[in-house]
Amino acid sequence: QVQLVESGGGLVQPGGSLSRSCEASKTSMSFNAMGWDRQPLGKQRELVAGISSGGTPTYADSVKGRFTISRDNAANTVYLQMNGLKPEDTAVYYCYADGRRGIGRLTRYWGQGTQVTVSS
């Protein structure tokens, strides 16, 4: 089973920055899209950012111009640089990775969730 290990969460003041990473455990799988969803307390889960295996990014409108996603395919790792953080960015962030073994079925794997809190 694929394990996604996240780092870079925590508490930050408004206007501050956080650097996130999410590494998939080393397996025979290759990974297509990787990225993060988030779920603010009491609200619906939403896409934050995703990136294809070829490096094409997708962002939620609410984070465009502030967040940057990138990846290292050799390391099975995706990175999220979060700048200009706002209180409304406060949420549990869930890393995901879409993986397949060879030509097998594509499956979305999820991290355990990491809290990001933006507050004075």
N, CA, C and O atoms as a Tinker XYZ file with bonds, in Angstrom:
   480  protein
     1  N      0.834000   -1.182000    0.000000    73     2
     2  CA     0.000000    0.000000    0.000000    64     1     3
     3  C      0.882000    1.249000    0.000000    63     2     4     5
     4  O      1.902000    1.294000    0.687000    81     3
     5  N      0.484000    2.259000   -0.771000    73     3     6
     6  CA     1.230000    3.500000   -0.848000    64     5     7
     7  C      0.989000    4.314000    0.413000    63     6     8     9
     8  O     -0.149000    4.460000    0.858000    81     7
     9  N      2.063000    4.842000    0.985000    73     7    10
    10  CA     2.002000    5.722000    2.148000    64     9    11
    11  C      2.474000    7.110000    1.737000    63    10    12    13
    12  O      3.541000    7.256000    1.140000    81    11
    13  N      1.676000    8.134000    2.057000    73    11    14
    14  CA     2.026000    9.515000    1.759000    64    13    15
    15  C      2.431000   10.207000    3.052000    63    14    16    17
    16  O      1.650000   10.273000    4.001000    81    15
    17  N      3.659000   10.722000    3.084000    73    15    18
    18  CA     4.219000   11.351000    4.266000    64    17    19
    19  C      4.331000   12.843000    4.015000    63    18    20    21
    20  O      5.018000   13.276000    3.090000    81    19
    21  N      3.648000   13.634000    4.848000    73    19    22
    22  CA     3.597000   15.078000    4.679000    64    21    23
    23  C      4.466000   15.794000    5.702000    63    22    24    25
    24  O      4.699000   15.293000    6.802000    81    23
    25  N      4.940000   16.973000    5.319000    73    23    26
    26  CA     5.638000   17.853000    6.232000    64    25    27
    27  C      5.284000   19.294000    5.887000    63    26    28    29
    28  O      4.772000   19.566000    4.801000    81    27
    29  N      5.555000   20.223000    6.812000    73    27    30
    30  CA     5.433000   21.647000    6.534000    64    29    31
    31  C      4.168000   22.323000    7.007000    63    30    32    33
    32  O      3.961000   23.499000    6.704000    81    31
    33  N      3.314000   21.633000    7.736000    73    31    34
    34  CA     2.141000   22.272000    8.296000    64    33    35
    35  C      2.479000   23.055000    9.552000    63    34    36    37
    36  O      3.640000   23.131000    9.956000    81    35
    37  N      1.449000   23.640000   10.171000    73    35    38
    38  CA     1.643000   24.345000   11.420000    64    37    39
    39  C      0.910000   25.662000   11.483000    63    38    40    41
    40  O     -0.029000   25.910000   10.727000    81    39
    41  N      1.362000   26.515000   12.412000    73    39    42
    42  CA     0.758000   27.814000   12.686000    64    41    43
    43  C      1.594000   28.919000   12.060000    63    42    44    45
    44  O      2.819000   28.925000   12.178000    81    43
    45  N      0.922000   29.855000   11.393000    73    43    46
    46  CA     1.605000   30.979000   10.773000    64    45    47
    47  C      0.719000   32.218000   10.864000    63    46    48    49
    48  O     -0.507000   32.108000   10.873000    81    47
    49  N      1.336000   33.391000   10.931000    73    47    50
    50  CA     0.584000   34.639000   10.981000    64    49    51
    51  C      0.069000   35.022000    9.598000    63    50    52    53
    52  O      0.652000   34.618000    8.591000    81    51
    53  N     -1.016000   35.795000    9.532000    73    51    54
    54  CA    -1.477000   36.284000    8.231000    64    53    55
    55  C     -0.359000   36.996000    7.479000    63    54    56    57
    56  O      0.410000   37.757000    8.067000    81    55
    57  N     -0.274000   36.743000    6.176000    73    55    58
    58  CA     0.785000   37.283000    5.349000    64    57    59
    59  C      2.046000   36.453000    5.324000    63    58    60    61
    60  O      2.949000   36.730000    4.535000    81    59
    61  N      2.131000   35.445000    6.167000    73    59    62
    62  CA     3.303000   34.597000    6.233000    64    61    63
    63  C      3.309000   33.519000    5.171000    63    62    64    65
    64  O      2.439000   33.471000    4.302000    81    63
    65  N      4.309000   32.651000    5.258000    73    63    66
    66  CA     4.519000   31.605000    4.263000    64    65    67
    67  C      4.760000   30.261000    4.934000    63    66    68    69
    68  O      5.249000   30.184000    6.061000    81    67
    69  N      4.405000   29.210000    4.217000    73    67    70
    70  CA     4.710000   27.845000    4.606000    64    69    71
    71  C      5.176000   27.071000    3.384000    63    70    72    73
    72  O      4.686000   27.291000    2.277000    81    71
    73  N      6.121000   26.168000    3.587000    73    71    74
    74  CA     6.576000   25.252000    2.551000    64    73    75
    75  C      6.145000   23.845000    2.921000    63    74    76    77
    76  O      6.466000   23.356000    4.004000    81    75
    77  N      5.428000   23.202000    2.036000    73    75    78
    78  CA     4.897000   21.870000    2.263000    64    77    79
    79  C      5.565000   20.865000    1.343000    63    78    80    81
    80  O      6.045000   21.215000    0.265000    81    79
    81  N      5.590000   19.616000    1.777000    73    79    82
    82  CA     6.013000   18.531000    0.911000    64    81    83
    83  C      5.184000   17.297000    1.217000    63    82    84    85
    84  O      4.642000   17.153000    2.313000    81    83
    85  N      5.092000   16.418000    0.245000    73    83    86
    86  CA     4.379000   15.161000    0.397000    64    85    87
    87  C      5.116000   14.127000   -0.438000    63    86    88    89
    88  O      5.232000   14.271000   -1.656000    81    87
    89  N      5.614000   13.086000    0.217000    73    87    90
    90  CA     6.394000   12.054000   -0.448000    64    89    91
    91  C      5.647000   10.732000   -0.422000    63    90    92    93
    92  O      5.203000   10.286000    0.636000    81    91
    93  N      5.510000   10.113000   -1.568000    73    91    94
    94  CA     4.927000    8.784000   -1.658000    64    93    95
    95  C      5.986000    7.736000   -1.358000    63    94    96    97
    96  O      7.130000    7.857000   -1.798000    81    95
    97  N      5.608000    6.714000   -0.613000    73    95    98
    98  CA     6.538000    5.637000   -0.302000    64    97    99
    99  C      7.030000    4.984000   -1.580000    63    98   100   101
   100  O      6.310000    4.906000   -2.575000    81    99
   101  N      8.261000    4.520000   -1.536000    73    99   102
   102  CA     8.877000    3.934000   -2.718000    64   101   103
   103  C      8.260000    2.575000   -3.013000    63   102   104   105
   104  O      8.371000    1.634000   -2.227000    81   103
   105  N      7.611000    2.501000   -4.159000    73   103   106
   106  CA     6.988000    1.280000   -4.642000    64   105   107
   107  C      7.277000    1.138000   -6.126000    63   106   108   109
   108  O      8.008000    1.938000   -6.711000    81   107
   109  N      6.696000    0.113000   -6.724000    73   107   110
   110  CA     6.807000   -0.058000   -8.163000    64   109   111
   111  C      5.841000    0.843000   -8.929000    63   110   112   113
   112  O      5.814000    0.814000  -10.160000    81   111
   113  N      5.051000    1.639000   -8.218000    73   111   114
   114  CA     4.067000    2.492000   -8.870000    64   113   115
   115  C      4.688000    3.738000   -9.469000    63   114   116   117
   116  O      5.699000    4.248000   -8.986000    81   115
   117  N      4.067000    4.209000  -10.521000    73   115   118
   118  CA     4.318000    5.538000  -11.048000    64   117   119
   119  C      3.116000    6.409000  -10.711000    63   118   120   121
   120  O      2.019000    5.899000  -10.485000    81   119
   121  N      3.321000    7.719000  -10.678000    73   119   122
   122  CA     2.284000    8.630000  -10.222000    64   121   123
   123  C      1.959000    9.668000  -11.280000    63   122   124   125
   124  O      2.844000   10.317000  -11.837000    81   123
   125  N      0.670000    9.808000  -11.542000    73   123   126
   126  CA     0.185000   10.829000  -12.465000    64   125   127
   127  C     -0.003000   12.130000  -11.692000    63   126   128   129
   128  O      0.985000   12.744000  -11.288000    81   127
   129  N     -1.237000   12.564000  -11.477000    73   127   130
   130  CA    -1.463000   13.790000  -10.732000    64   129   131
   131  C     -1.118000   13.618000   -9.251000    63   130   132   133
   132  O     -1.355000   12.558000   -8.672000    81   131
   133  N     -0.562000   14.658000   -8.650000    73   131   134
   134  CA    -0.318000   14.742000   -7.225000    64   133   135
   135  C     -0.730000   16.137000   -6.775000    63   134   136   137
   136  O     -0.734000   17.073000   -7.576000    81   135
   137  N     -1.077000   16.283000   -5.490000    73   135   138
   138  CA    -1.447000   17.602000   -5.012000    64   137   139
   139  C     -2.096000   17.561000   -3.647000    63   138   140   141
   140  O     -1.890000   16.627000   -2.873000    81   139
   141  N     -2.897000   18.602000   -3.353000    73   139   142
   142  CA    -3.579000   18.731000   -2.063000    64   141   143
   143  C     -5.021000   19.160000   -2.230000    63   142   144   145
   144  O     -5.340000   20.012000   -3.059000    81   143
   145  N     -5.886000   18.559000   -1.432000    73   143   146
   146  CA    -7.182000   19.099000   -1.088000    64   145   147
   147  C     -7.087000   19.713000    0.303000    63   146   148   149
   148  O     -6.097000   19.516000    1.008000    81   147
   149  N     -8.122000   20.462000    0.699000    73   147   150
   150  CA    -8.199000   20.955000    2.068000    64   149   151
   151  C     -9.646000   21.000000    2.516000    63   150   152   153
   152  O    -10.565000   21.060000    1.699000    81   151
   153  N     -9.835000   20.968000    3.838000    73   151   154
   154  CA   -11.169000   21.017000    4.413000    64   153   155
   155  C    -11.155000   21.947000    5.618000    63   154   156   157
   156  O    -10.677000   21.566000    6.686000    81   155
   157  N    -11.677000   23.168000    5.459000    73   155   158
   158  CA   -11.850000   24.042000    6.623000    64   157   159
   159  C    -12.850000   23.429000    7.591000    63   158   160   161
   160  O    -13.733000   22.675000    7.182000    81   159
   161  N    -12.716000   23.750000    8.867000    73   159   162
   162  CA   -13.604000   23.210000    9.886000    64   161   163
   163  C    -15.048000   23.557000    9.559000    63   162   164   165
   164  O    -15.388000   24.725000    9.373000    81   163
   165  N    -15.891000   22.542000    9.491000    73   163   166
   166  CA   -17.305000   22.739000    9.236000    64   165   167
   167  C    -17.669000   23.035000    7.801000    63   166   168   169
   168  O    -18.824000   23.353000    7.518000    81   167
   169  N    -16.711000   22.940000    6.877000    73   167   170
   170  CA   -16.973000   23.247000    5.480000    64   169   171
   171  C    -16.624000   22.064000    4.585000    63   170   172   173
   172  O    -16.076000   21.062000    5.045000    81   171
   173  N    -16.948000   22.194000    3.300000    73   171   174
   174  CA   -16.719000   21.133000    2.337000    64   173   175
   175  C    -15.248000   21.056000    1.936000    63   174   176   177
   176  O    -14.533000   22.057000    1.929000    81   175
   177  N    -14.822000   19.847000    1.606000    73   175   178
   178  CA   -13.479000   19.663000    1.080000    64   177   179
   179  C    -13.383000   20.275000   -0.317000    63   178   180   181
   180  O    -14.339000   20.222000   -1.090000    81   179
   181  N    -12.224000   20.857000   -0.636000    73   179   182
   182  CA   -12.022000   21.505000   -1.913000    64   181   183
   183  C    -10.599000   21.270000   -2.407000    63   182   184   185
   184  O     -9.680000   21.036000   -1.623000    81   183
   185  N    -10.442000   21.339000   -3.729000    73   183   186
   186  CA    -9.110000   21.257000   -4.323000    64   185   187
   187  C     -8.318000   22.516000   -3.994000    63   186   188   189
   188  O     -8.838000   23.627000   -4.089000    81   187
   189  N     -7.069000   22.340000   -3.611000    73   187   190
   190  CA    -6.137000   23.453000   -3.433000    64   189   191
   191  C     -5.273000   23.597000   -4.678000    63   190   192   193
   192  O     -5.298000   24.635000   -5.339000    81   191
   193  N     -4.513000   22.561000   -4.998000    73   191   194
   194  CA    -3.620000   22.579000   -6.141000    64   193   195
   195  C     -3.283000   21.162000   -6.537000    63   194   196   197
   196  O     -3.208000   20.272000   -5.691000    81   195
   197  N     -3.080000   20.954000   -7.816000    73   195   198
   198  CA    -2.640000   19.676000   -8.339000    64   197   199
   199  C     -1.637000   19.889000   -9.442000    63   198   200   201
   200  O     -1.550000   20.974000  -10.017000    81   199
   201  N     -0.873000   18.845000   -9.740000    73   199   202
   202  CA     0.142000   18.933000  -10.776000    64   201   203
   203  C      0.249000   17.591000  -11.481000    63   202   204   205
   204  O      0.288000   16.544000  -10.835000    81   203
   205  N      0.295000   17.623000  -12.805000    73   203   206
   206  CA     0.394000   16.412000  -13.595000    64   205   207
   207  C      1.817000   15.873000  -13.571000    63   206   208   209
   208  O      2.740000   16.552000  -13.121000    81   207
   209  N      1.983000   14.653000  -14.056000    73   207   210
   210  CA     3.315000   14.068000  -14.127000    64   209   211
   211  C      4.235000   14.870000  -15.029000    63   210   212   213
   212  O      5.452000   14.840000  -14.850000    81   211
   213  N      3.674000   15.591000  -15.999000    73   211   214
   214  CA     4.449000   16.434000  -16.888000    64   213   215
   215  C      4.714000   17.825000  -16.361000    63   214   216   217
   216  O      5.408000   18.605000  -17.013000    81   215
   217  N      4.175000   18.166000  -15.182000    73   215   218
   218  CA     4.449000   19.440000  -14.549000    64   217   219
   219  C      3.421000   20.525000  -14.789000    63   218   220   221
   220  O      3.678000   21.687000  -14.474000    81   219
   221  N      2.252000   20.181000  -15.343000    73   219   222
   222  CA     1.206000   21.172000  -15.560000    64   221   223
   223  C      0.407000   21.374000  -14.273000    63   222   224   225
   224  O     -0.175000   20.415000  -13.765000    81   223
   225  N      0.364000   22.602000  -13.727000    73   223   226
   226  CA    -0.324000   22.837000  -12.458000    64   225   227
   227  C     -1.778000   23.251000  -12.637000    63   226   228   229
   228  O     -2.166000   23.790000  -13.674000    81   227
   229  N     -2.568000   22.989000  -11.611000    73   227   230
   230  CA    -3.939000   23.451000  -11.502000    64   229   231
   231  C     -4.122000   24.030000  -10.108000    63   230   232   233
   232  O     -3.679000   23.429000   -9.130000    81   231
   233  N     -4.776000   25.202000  -10.000000    73   231   234
   234  CA    -4.973000   25.866000   -8.720000    64   233   235
   235  C     -6.425000   26.248000   -8.537000    63   234   236   237
   236  O     -7.122000   26.575000   -9.497000    81   235
   237  N     -6.871000   26.204000   -7.293000    73   235   238
   238  CA    -8.134000   26.831000   -6.954000    64   237   239
   239  C     -8.028000   28.330000   -7.170000    63   238   240   241
   240  O     -6.967000   28.918000   -6.957000    81   239
   241  N     -9.125000   28.954000   -7.593000    73   239   242
   242  CA    -9.107000   30.398000   -7.812000    64   241   243
   243  C     -8.662000   31.158000   -6.562000    63   242   244   245
   244  O     -8.002000   32.191000   -6.668000    81   243
   245  N     -9.017000   30.657000   -5.392000    73   243   246
   246  CA    -8.729000   31.351000   -4.154000    64   245   247
   247  C     -7.244000   31.401000   -3.807000    63   246   248   249
   248  O     -6.840000   32.212000   -2.974000    81   247
   249  N     -6.418000   30.550000   -4.429000    73   247   250
   250  CA    -4.993000   30.514000   -4.104000    64   249   251
   251  C     -4.106000   30.921000   -5.269000    63   250   252   253
   252  O     -2.889000   30.999000   -5.104000    81   251
   253  N     -4.666000   31.181000   -6.427000    73   251   254
   254  CA    -3.868000   31.586000   -7.579000    64   253   255
   255  C     -3.082000   32.852000   -7.272000    63   254   256   257
   256  O     -3.618000   33.806000   -6.709000    81   255
   257  N     -1.809000   32.851000   -7.645000    73   255   258
   258  CA    -0.933000   33.978000   -7.382000    64   257   259
   259  C     -0.279000   33.948000   -6.024000    63   258   260   261
   260  O      0.633000   34.734000   -5.770000    81   259
   261  N     -0.718000   33.060000   -5.135000    73   259   262
   262  CA    -0.144000   32.957000   -3.796000    64   261   263
   263  C      0.548000   31.618000   -3.558000    63   262   264   265
   264  O      1.576000   31.561000   -2.883000    81   263
   265  N     -0.011000   30.540000   -4.111000    73   263   266
   266  CA     0.540000   29.195000   -3.921000    64   265   267
   267  C      1.225000   28.744000   -5.203000    63   266   268   269
   268  O      0.801000   29.099000   -6.303000    81   267
   269  N      2.288000   27.961000   -5.054000    73   267   270
   270  CA     2.992000   27.374000   -6.178000    64   269   271
   271  C      3.245000   25.904000   -5.902000    63   270   272   273
   272  O      3.810000   25.546000   -4.868000    81   271
   273  N      2.825000   25.051000   -6.829000    73   271   274
   274  CA     3.019000   23.618000   -6.685000    64   273   275
   275  C      4.099000   23.157000   -7.660000    63   274   276   277
   276  O      4.198000   23.668000   -8.775000    81   275
   277  N      4.902000   22.195000   -7.233000    73   275   278
   278  CA     5.946000   21.623000   -8.065000    64   277   279
   279  C      6.146000   20.172000   -7.657000    63   278   280   281
   280  O      5.569000   19.720000   -6.668000    81   279
   281  N      6.963000   19.436000   -8.414000    73   279   282
   282  CA     7.180000   18.031000   -8.072000    64   281   283
   283  C      8.540000   17.550000   -8.537000    63   282   284   285
   284  O      9.152000   18.122000   -9.440000    81   283
   285  N      8.997000   16.484000   -7.897000    73   283   286
   286  CA    10.224000   15.790000   -8.247000    64   285   287
   287  C      9.822000   14.343000   -8.507000    63   286   288   289
   288  O      9.621000   13.570000   -7.570000    81   287
   289  N      9.708000   13.986000   -9.765000    73   287   290
   290  CA     9.218000   12.655000  -10.107000    64   289   291
   291  C     10.154000   11.551000   -9.620000    63   290   292   293
   292  O      9.696000   10.494000   -9.186000    81   291
   293  N     11.456000   11.793000   -9.690000    73   291   294
   294  CA    12.414000   10.783000   -9.254000    64   293   295
   295  C     12.278000   10.488000   -7.768000    63   294   296   297
   296  O     12.531000    9.365000   -7.333000    81   295
   297  N     11.878000   11.496000   -6.981000    73   295   298
   298  CA    11.720000   11.340000   -5.540000    64   297   299
   299  C     10.288000   11.039000   -5.123000    63   298   300   301
   300  O     10.017000   10.901000   -3.930000    81   299
   301  N      9.370000   10.934000   -6.070000    73   299   302
   302  CA     7.947000   10.724000   -5.778000    64   301   303
   303  C      7.426000   11.751000   -4.776000    63   302   304   305
   304  O      6.681000   11.413000   -3.856000    81   303
   305  N      7.823000   13.000000   -4.964000    73   303   306
   306  CA     7.520000   14.053000   -4.000000    64   305   307
   307  C      6.888000   15.248000   -4.695000    63   306   308   309
   308  O      7.316000   15.652000   -5.777000    81   307
   309  N      5.864000   15.807000   -4.060000    73   307   310
   310  CA     5.224000   17.024000   -4.525000    64   309   311
   311  C      5.418000   18.106000   -3.473000    63   310   312   313
   312  O      5.417000   17.816000   -2.277000    81   311
   313  N      5.585000   19.352000   -3.911000    73   311   314
   314  CA     5.862000   20.473000   -3.029000    64   313   315
   315  C      4.814000   21.560000   -3.233000    63   314   316   317
   316  O      4.328000   21.776000   -4.344000    81   315
   317  N      4.477000   22.232000   -2.150000    73   315   318
   318  CA     3.548000   23.355000   -2.202000    64   317   319
   319  C      4.132000   24.516000   -1.417000    63   318   320   321
   320  O      4.294000   24.434000   -0.200000    81   319
   321  N      4.449000   25.601000   -2.118000    73   319   322
   322  CA     4.902000   26.830000   -1.486000    64   321   323
   323  C      3.694000   27.739000   -1.313000    63   322   324   325
   324  O      3.056000   28.119000   -2.295000    81   323
   325  N      3.379000   28.086000   -0.076000    73   323   326
   326  CA     2.212000   28.892000    0.246000    64   325   327
   327  C      2.680000   30.245000    0.771000    63   326   328   329
   328  O      3.276000   30.334000    1.845000    81   327
   329  N      2.404000   31.294000    0.004000    73   327   330
   330  CA     2.778000   32.650000    0.361000    64   329   331
   331  C      1.530000   33.495000    0.578000    63   330   332   333
   332  O      0.440000   33.142000    0.126000    81   331
   333  N      1.702000   34.611000    1.273000    73   331   334
   334  CA     0.588000   35.520000    1.500000    64   333   335
   335  C     -0.603000   34.848000    2.145000    63   334   336   337
   336  O     -1.740000   35.056000    1.723000    81   335
   337  N     -0.354000   34.041000    3.166000    73   335   338
   338  CA    -1.419000   33.240000    3.772000    64   337   339
   339  C     -2.465000   34.117000    4.449000    63   338   340   341
   340  O     -2.156000   35.157000    5.031000    81   339
   341  N     -3.709000   33.665000    4.355000    73   339   342
   342  CA    -4.867000   34.362000    4.898000    64   341   343
   343  C     -5.572000   33.470000    5.908000    63   342   344   345
   344  O     -5.438000   32.247000    5.851000    81   343
   345  N     -6.327000   34.070000    6.840000    73   343   346
   346  CA    -7.074000   33.239000    7.793000    64   345   347
   347  C     -7.976000   32.214000    7.122000    63   346   348   349
   348  O     -8.163000   31.121000    7.656000    81   347
   349  N     -8.534000   32.540000    5.974000    73   347   350
   350  CA    -9.401000   31.601000    5.277000    64   349   351
   351  C     -8.663000   30.412000    4.677000    63   350   352   353
   352  O     -9.303000   29.481000    4.189000    81   351
   353  N     -7.324000   30.419000    4.699000    73   351   354
   354  CA    -6.545000   29.252000    4.310000    64   353   355
   355  C     -6.475000   28.206000    5.418000    63   354   356   357
   356  O     -5.996000   27.097000    5.185000    81   355
   357  N     -6.942000   28.539000    6.610000    73   355   358
   358  CA    -6.931000   27.607000    7.723000    64   357   359
   359  C     -7.776000   26.389000    7.393000    63   358   360   361
   360  O     -8.952000   26.520000    7.053000    81   359
   361  N     -7.183000   25.203000    7.490000    73   359   362
   362  CA    -7.873000   23.972000    7.128000    64   361   363
   363  C     -6.972000   22.785000    7.436000    63   362   364   365
   364  O     -5.789000   22.941000    7.737000    81   363
   365  N     -7.558000   21.603000    7.352000    73   363   366
   366  CA    -6.775000   20.380000    7.288000    64   365   367
   367  C     -6.473000   20.121000    5.823000    63   366   368   369
   368  O     -7.383000   20.066000    4.995000    81   367
   369  N     -5.206000   19.965000    5.505000    73   367   370
   370  CA    -4.759000   19.742000    4.141000    64   369   371
   371  C     -4.446000   18.262000    3.937000    63   370   372   373
   372  O     -3.735000   17.652000    4.735000    81   371
   373  N     -4.983000   17.696000    2.863000    73   371   374
   374  CA    -4.812000   16.286000    2.539000    64   373   375
   375  C     -4.039000   16.147000    1.238000    63   374   376   377
   376  O     -4.511000   16.568000    0.182000    81   375
   377  N     -2.870000   15.566000    1.313000    73   375   378
   378  CA    -2.097000   15.269000    0.122000    64   377   379
   379  C     -2.712000   14.090000   -0.620000    63   378   380   381
   380  O     -3.257000   13.179000    0.003000    81   379
   381  N     -2.629000   14.103000   -1.938000    73   379   382
   382  CA    -3.060000   12.959000   -2.724000    64   381   383
   383  C     -2.054000   12.647000   -3.822000    63   382   384   385
   384  O     -1.271000   13.500000   -4.239000    81   383
   385  N     -2.097000   11.398000   -4.277000    73   383   386
   386  CA    -1.267000   10.951000   -5.383000    64   385   387
   387  C     -2.028000    9.899000   -6.157000    63   386   388   389
   388  O     -2.555000    8.950000   -5.576000    81   387
   389  N     -2.087000   10.063000   -7.468000    73   387   390
   390  CA    -2.755000    9.111000   -8.348000    64   389   391
   391  C     -1.708000    8.167000   -8.906000    63   390   392   393
   392  O     -0.860000    8.572000   -9.701000    81   391
   393  N     -1.763000    6.910000   -8.493000    73   391   394
   394  CA    -0.732000    5.949000   -8.846000    64   393   395
   395  C     -1.260000    4.724000   -9.558000    63   394   396   397
   396  O     -2.428000    4.356000   -9.428000    81   395
   397  N     -0.374000    4.101000  -10.312000    73   395   398
   398  CA    -0.679000    2.831000  -10.956000    64   397   399
   399  C      0.582000    1.993000  -11.017000    63   398   400   401
   400  O      1.690000    2.522000  -11.094000    81   399
   401  N      0.404000    0.691000  -10.981000    73   399   402
   402  CA     1.507000   -0.237000  -11.140000    64   401   403
   403  C      1.512000   -0.702000  -12.589000    63   402   404   405
   404  O      0.599000   -1.402000  -13.027000    81   403
   405  N      2.539000   -0.313000  -13.324000    73   403   406
   406  CA     2.601000   -0.631000  -14.741000    64   405   407
   407  C      1.448000    0.003000  -15.488000    63   406   408   409
   408  O      1.266000    1.220000  -15.453000    81   407
   409  N      0.664000   -0.833000  -16.169000    73   407   410
   410  CA    -0.482000   -0.369000  -16.926000    64   409   411
   411  C     -1.784000   -0.651000  -16.178000    63   410   412   413
   412  O     -2.861000   -0.647000  -16.773000    81   411
   413  N     -1.680000   -0.896000  -14.880000    73   411   414
   414  CA    -2.831000   -1.236000  -14.065000    64   413   415
   415  C     -3.762000   -0.062000  -13.814000    63   414   416   417
   416  O     -3.587000    1.027000  -14.360000    81   415
   417  N     -4.756000   -0.315000  -12.971000    73   415   418
   418  CA    -5.781000    0.678000  -12.675000    64   417   419
   419  C     -5.219000    1.838000  -11.861000    63   418   420   421
   420  O     -4.434000    1.640000  -10.933000    81   419
   421  N     -5.633000    3.046000  -12.223000    73   419   422
   422  CA    -5.208000    4.243000  -11.513000    64   421   423
   423  C     -6.005000    4.375000  -10.221000    63   422   424   425
   424  O     -7.231000    4.264000  -10.230000    81   423
   425  N     -5.311000    4.611000   -9.111000    73   423   426
   426  CA    -5.916000    4.727000   -7.795000    64   425   427
   427  C     -5.425000    5.992000   -7.112000    63   426   428   429
   428  O     -4.237000    6.311000   -7.158000    81   427
   429  N     -6.354000    6.720000   -6.472000    73   427   430
   430  CA    -5.972000    7.906000   -5.712000    64   429   431
   431  C     -5.674000    7.520000   -4.268000    63   430   432   433
   432  O     -6.514000    6.936000   -3.584000    81   431
   433  N     -4.478000    7.851000   -3.819000    73   431   434
   434  CA    -4.042000    7.611000   -2.456000    64   433   435
   435  C     -4.009000    8.928000   -1.698000    63   434   436   437
   436  O     -3.706000    9.975000   -2.270000    81   435
   437  N     -4.326000    8.873000   -0.396000    73   435   438
   438  CA    -4.453000   10.061000    0.435000    64   437   439
   439  C     -3.508000   10.034000    1.616000    63   438   440   441
   440  O     -3.267000    8.983000    2.210000    81   439
   441  N     -2.970000   11.203000    1.956000    73   439   442
   442  CA    -2.261000   11.366000    3.209000    64   441   443
   443  C     -3.229000   11.443000    4.374000    63   442   444   445
   444  O     -4.444000   11.475000    4.180000    81   443
   445  N     -2.689000   11.473000    5.584000    73   443   446
   446  CA    -3.522000   11.415000    6.784000    64   445   447
   447  C     -4.162000   12.756000    7.139000    63   446   448   449
   448  O     -5.079000   12.797000    7.960000    81   447
   449  N     -3.706000   13.833000    6.548000    73   447   450
   450  CA    -4.203000   15.166000    6.844000    64   449   451
   451  C     -3.301000   15.911000    7.800000    63   450   452   453
   452  O     -2.869000   15.357000    8.811000    81   451
   453  N     -3.011000   17.173000    7.489000    73   451   454
   454  CA    -2.139000   18.011000    8.300000    64   453   455
   455  C     -2.796000   19.366000    8.496000    63   454   456   457
   456  O     -3.266000   19.975000    7.535000    81   455
   457  N     -2.831000   19.843000    9.739000    73   455   458
   458  CA    -3.467000   21.119000   10.054000    64   457   459
   459  C     -2.575000   22.285000    9.646000    63   458   460   461
   460  O     -1.379000   22.297000    9.939000    81   459
   461  N     -3.168000   23.265000    8.967000    73   459   462
   462  CA    -2.555000   24.569000    8.725000    64   461   463
   463  C     -3.464000   25.613000    9.356000    63   462   464   465
   464  O     -4.651000   25.681000    9.039000    81   463
   465  N     -2.906000   26.430000   10.252000    73   463   466
   466  CA    -3.671000   27.469000   10.924000    64   465   467
   467  C     -3.019000   28.812000   10.663000    63   466   468   469
   468  O     -1.830000   28.993000   10.927000    81   467
   469  N     -3.795000   29.754000   10.143000    73   467   470
   470  CA    -3.324000   31.110000    9.860000    64   469   471
   471  C     -4.052000   32.043000   10.814000    63   470   472   473
   472  O     -5.256000   32.259000   10.681000    81   471
   473  N     -3.321000   32.597000   11.775000    73   471   474
   474  CA    -3.939000   33.395000   12.830000    64   473   475
   475  C     -2.903000   34.303000   13.464000    63   474   476   477
   476  O     -1.715000   33.984000   13.502000    81   475
   477  N     -3.376000   35.455000   13.968000    73   475   478
   478  CA    -2.530000   36.360000   14.732000    64   477   479
   479  C     -2.375000   35.908000   16.172000    63   478   480
   480  O     -1.688000   36.565000   16.954000    81   479
